[in-house]
Amino acid sequence: MLKYPTRISADVNLVPPHSEHARVLFDLIQANLPYLNAWLTWPALMQTPLDVATFLNKAQEHNRDGKALILLLQYQGQICGVISYNEFQANNRSANIGYWLGEAYQGLGIVSTALRRLIQYGFEDLALNKVIIRAGVGNAKSSAIAKRLGFVYEGTARANEFLHQRYIDHQIFSLLKAEWTTQTDREV
Ligand SMILES: CC(C)(COP(=O)(O)OP(=O)(O)OC[C@H]1O[C@@H](n2cnc3c(N)ncnc32)[C@H](O)[C@@H]1OP(=O)(O)O)[C@@H](O)C(=O)NCCC(=O)NCCS
């Protein structure tokens, strides 16, 4: 895989996953558990630093094999969340995007800024044609990211995830390479 961007801005960096981050990521997840549980299933499974180390090792393996691109978000030197291209579909040249932040790191533009750069990397260097964000219906902060970056709302997938004993619907947003190029042209 071509080298992905690491320096996003003076404050924001993308850090490759490594088991040495297990403790700090575990502490971040634990400190934000109810907030993360509102929209994600996996935090409840991260019961020890070893669980997080296993995730980080798997992420490293997926990055190496080109199955995904999972990176830690760092703000002013502190690990503050994760951003990822999940499930690269080579045939379709598409990928799903995921992200989360510690609650205290919201409102700073960290994900939007990093994602803008990762999308550019995806279209220009990974030959992606389509990137997808699936946001739970009601997850206004997540859908705001998609809208802020010019994603198009495709529709709502019903009962698309079993989240803590209930099914939730997902709003599907996507951005095509051609739309991104048009946006970039407009910005110049
Ligand atoms: C979804 C989530 C990452 C959104 O966090 P966020 O801080 O709103 O997103 P960003 O980092 O892109 O920041 C955008 C915010 O920073 C503000 N901002 C400040 N500087 C900015 C900049 N340079 N660029 C863009 N936004 C900026 C925006 O106005 C916005 O704030 P607002 O919501 O008060 O209008 C966060 O709520 C989260 O982790 N939730 C739990 C997990 C989750 O739901 N994950 C998504 C599953 S689909």
Ligand as a Chemical Component Dictionary entry (heavy atoms), coordinates in Angstrom:
data_LIG
# 
_chem_comp.id                   LIG 
_chem_comp.type                 NON-POLYMER 
_chem_comp.pdbx_formal_charge   0 
_chem_comp.three_letter_code    LIG 
# 
loop_
_chem_comp_atom.comp_id 
_chem_comp_atom.atom_id 
_chem_comp_atom.alt_atom_id 
_chem_comp_atom.type_symbol 
_chem_comp_atom.charge 
_chem_comp_atom.model_Cartn_x 
_chem_comp_atom.model_Cartn_y 
_chem_comp_atom.model_Cartn_z 
_chem_comp_atom.pdbx_ordinal 
LIG C1  C1  C 0 -19.122 11.003 15.323 1  
LIG C2  C2  C 0 -18.050 11.851 16.004 2  
LIG C3  C3  C 0 -16.658 11.385 15.566 3  
LIG C4  C4  C 0 -18.266 13.328 15.601 4  
LIG O1  O1  O 0 -17.368 14.148 16.307 5  
LIG P1  P1  P 0 -17.241 15.696 15.900 6  
LIG O2  O2  O 0 -16.298 16.330 16.813 7  
LIG O3  O3  O 0 -18.599 16.283 15.752 8  
LIG O4  O4  O 0 -16.603 15.627 14.432 9  
LIG P2  P2  P 0 -15.344 16.467 13.879 10 
LIG O5  O5  O 0 -14.111 16.038 14.576 11 
LIG O6  O6  O 0 -15.404 16.326 12.423 12 
LIG O7  O7  O 0 -15.657 17.945 14.325 13 
LIG C5  C5  C 0 -16.764 18.655 13.811 14 
LIG C6  C6  C 0 -17.132 19.694 14.825 15 
LIG O8  O8  O 0 -16.006 20.560 15.029 16 
LIG C7  C7  C 0 -16.318 21.876 14.543 17 
LIG N1  N1  N 0 -15.093 22.333 13.859 18 
LIG C8  C8  C 0 -14.174 23.134 14.438 19 
LIG N2  N2  N 0 -13.140 23.319 13.583 20 
LIG C9  C9  C 0 -13.433 22.630 12.447 21 
LIG C10 C10 C 0 -12.751 22.425 11.218 22 
LIG N3  N3  N 0 -11.565 23.000 10.968 23 
LIG N4  N4  N 0 -13.314 21.626 10.282 24 
LIG C11 C11 C 0 -14.512 21.052 10.503 25 
LIG N5  N5  N 0 -15.206 21.205 11.667 26 
LIG C12 C12 C 0 -14.675 22.003 12.622 27 
LIG C13 C13 C 0 -17.544 21.707 13.675 28 
LIG O9  O9  O 0 -18.327 22.875 13.642 29 
LIG C14 C14 C 0 -18.263 20.594 14.423 30 
LIG O10 O10 O 0 -18.814 21.063 15.611 31 
LIG P3  P3  P 0 -20.425 21.145 15.829 32 
LIG O11 O11 O 0 -20.942 19.732 15.804 33 
LIG O12 O12 O 0 -20.543 21.772 17.173 34 
LIG O13 O13 O 0 -20.912 21.957 14.684 35 
LIG C15 C15 C 0 -18.157 11.754 17.556 36 
LIG O14 O14 O 0 -19.393 12.285 17.958 37 
LIG C16 C16 C 0 -18.075 10.307 18.055 38 
LIG O15 O15 O 0 -16.994 9.752  18.141 39 
LIG N6  N6  N 0 -19.252 9.714  18.426 40 
LIG C17 C17 C 0 -19.279 8.361  18.989 41 
LIG C18 C18 C 0 -18.885 7.295  17.988 42 
LIG C19 C19 C 0 -19.666 7.375  16.712 43 
LIG O16 O16 O 0 -20.846 7.683  16.696 44 
LIG N7  N7  N 0 -18.976 7.090  15.583 45 
LIG C20 C20 C 0 -19.590 7.127  14.257 46 
LIG C21 C21 C 0 -20.276 5.874  13.949 47 
LIG S1  S1  S 0 -21.009 5.972  12.316 48 
# 
loop_
_chem_comp_bond.comp_id 
_chem_comp_bond.atom_id_1 
_chem_comp_bond.atom_id_2 
_chem_comp_bond.value_order 
_chem_comp_bond.pdbx_ordinal 
LIG C1  C2  SING 1  
LIG C2  C3  SING 2  
LIG C2  C4  SING 3  
LIG C2  C15 SING 4  
LIG C4  O1  SING 5  
LIG O1  P1  SING 6  
LIG P1  O2  DOUB 7  
LIG P1  O3  SING 8  
LIG P1  O4  SING 9  
LIG O4  P2  SING 10 
LIG P2  O5  DOUB 11 
LIG P2  O6  SING 12 
LIG P2  O7  SING 13 
LIG O7  C5  SING 14 
LIG C5  C6  SING 15 
LIG C6  O8  SING 16 
LIG C6  C14 SING 17 
LIG O8  C7  SING 18 
LIG C7  N1  SING 19 
LIG C7  C13 SING 20 
LIG N1  C8  SING 21 
LIG N1  C12 SING 22 
LIG C8  N2  DOUB 23 
LIG N2  C9  SING 24 
LIG C9  C10 SING 25 
LIG C9  C12 DOUB 26 
LIG C10 N3  SING 27 
LIG C10 N4  DOUB 28 
LIG N4  C11 SING 29 
LIG C11 N5  DOUB 30 
LIG N5  C12 SING 31 
LIG C13 O9  SING 32 
LIG C13 C14 SING 33 
LIG C14 O10 SING 34 
LIG O10 P3  SING 35 
LIG P3  O11 DOUB 36 
LIG P3  O12 SING 37 
LIG P3  O13 SING 38 
LIG C15 O14 SING 39 
LIG C15 C16 SING 40 
LIG C16 O15 DOUB 41 
LIG C16 N6  SING 42 
LIG N6  C17 SING 43 
LIG C17 C18 SING 44 
LIG C18 C19 SING 45 
LIG C19 O16 DOUB 46 
LIG C19 N7  SING 47 
LIG N7  C20 SING 48 
LIG C20 C21 SING 49 
LIG C21 S1  SING 50 
# 
